[in-house]
Amino acid sequence: MAWINTLVFVVIGIVIGFIIARLTMRDNSQQKDLKKELEKSRYELEQYRQELVDHFAQSAELLDNISRDYSKLYQHMANTSAELMPNLPEQDNPFAKRISKLSEVTEEPAPSQEPPRDYSDGASGLLKDQKETSKAS
């Protein structure tokens, strides 16, 4: 009789274990599906970010081209107005003032031949107070 009870409990344990395994396997497949979906979403987001970076880089390049073309057009207009109307006073020439401002903005400052200074003139901060008081004494 003890062997029959043991055999019945083993069979019941196997059936319960099988049922629990099947229930958890469904969750596992759902987790795998969710993980795949998450990876797909991350990949799409990274692609979108890269497209956005490329878009802004291209837009910046186009704006730079527009700026250079506008500057060339303005230079052309100023030079042409000076050639076609040589006797026109500068105050009446609409391009005269702006062309000087444009040339100032477009000129790059010449790089200095001096090495950079890594120190400031005189003492500063806490040491300044101590040195000044010691000199005064």
C-alpha positions in Angstrom: 0.0 0.0 0.0 2.9 2.4 0.7 4.2 1.7 -2.8 0.9 2.6 -4.3 0.7 5.9 -2.4 4.3 6.8 -3.3 3.6 6.0 -7.0 0.4 8.1 -7.0 2.2 11.0 -5.4 5.0 10.8 -7.9 2.5 10.8 -10.8 0.6 13.7 -9.3 4.0 15.6 -8.8 5.0 15.0 -12.4 1.6 16.2 -13.7 1.7 19.3 -11.4 5.3 20.0 -12.5 4.4 19.6 -16.2 1.5 22.1 -15.8 3.6 24.6 -14.0 6.4 24.3 -16.6 3.9 24.9 -19.4 2.5 28.0 -17.7 5.9 29.4 -17.2 7.0 28.6 -20.7 4.2 30.8 -22.1 5.6 33.6 -20.0 9.1 32.9 -21.3 7.9 33.0 -24.9 6.1 36.3 -24.2 9.3 37.6 -22.6 11.3 36.6 -25.7 8.8 38.3 -27.9 8.9 41.5 -25.8 12.7 41.4 -25.8 12.8 41.0 -29.6 10.4 44.0 -29.8 12.5 46.0 -27.5 15.7 45.3 -29.5 13.8 46.2 -32.7 12.6 49.5 -31.1 16.1 50.3 -29.9 17.6 49.6 -33.4 14.9 51.8 -35.0 15.6 54.6 -32.4 19.3 54.5 -33.1 18.6 54.6 -36.9 16.3 57.6 -36.3 19.0 59.4 -34.2 21.6 58.7 -36.9 19.2 60.1 -39.6 18.6 63.1 -37.4 22.4 63.8 -37.0 22.9 63.4 -40.8 20.0 65.7 -41.4 21.4 68.4 -39.1 24.9 68.0 -40.6 23.5 68.4 -44.1 21.4 71.4 -43.0 24.4 73.1 -41.5 26.4 72.5 -44.7 23.6 74.0 -46.8 23.3 77.0 -44.5 27.0 77.5 -44.7 26.8 77.4 -48.5 23.9 79.9 -48.4 25.9 82.2 -46.2 28.9 82.1 -48.5 26.8 82.6 -51.6 25.0 85.5 -49.9 28.3 87.1 -49.0 29.6 86.7 -52.6 26.4 88.2 -54.0 26.6 91.1 -51.6 30.3 91.6 -52.6 29.3 91.5 -56.2 26.5 94.0 -55.7 28.8 96.4 -53.8 31.5 96.2 -56.4 29.1 96.5 -59.3 27.4 99.6 -57.7 30.8 101.2 -57.2 31.8 100.5 -60.9 28.5 101.5 -62.4 28.1 104.6 -60.2 31.6 105.8 -59.5 30.5 109.4 -58.7 27.9 108.3 -56.1 28.9 109.5 -52.6 29.4 106.7 -50.1 26.5 107.9 -47.9 24.1 107.4 -50.8 25.5 103.9 -51.7 23.5 101.4 -49.8 26.2 98.8 -50.0 29.1 101.0 -48.8 28.6 100.8 -45.0 27.5 97.2 -45.0 30.4 96.0 -47.2 32.9 97.3 -44.7 31.1 95.5 -41.9 31.0 92.3 -43.9 34.7 92.5 -44.7 35.5 93.0 -41.0 33.4 90.0 -40.0 34.7 87.7 -42.7 38.4 88.5 -42.0 39.9 86.0 -39.6 42.3 87.4 -37.0 45.9 86.4 -37.6 47.2 83.8 -35.2 49.5 85.2 -32.6 53.2 84.1 -32.8 53.6 84.3 -29.0 53.1 81.3 -26.8 50.0 81.4 -24.6 50.5 82.8 -21.1 49.9 80.2 -18.4 50.0 82.7 -15.6 48.3 85.8 -14.5 49.8 89.2 -13.6 50.5 89.3 -9.9 49.1 87.1 -7.2 45.4 86.4 -6.9 43.2 84.8 -4.4 44.4 83.9 -0.9 48.1 84.5 -1.6 47.4 88.1 -2.8 46.2 89.1 0.7 49.2 87.5 2.4 51.8 89.0 0.1 50.3 92.5 0.3 50.1 92.4 4.1 53.7 91.1 4.3 54.9 93.9 2.0 53.0 96.5 4.1 54.7 95.3 7.3 
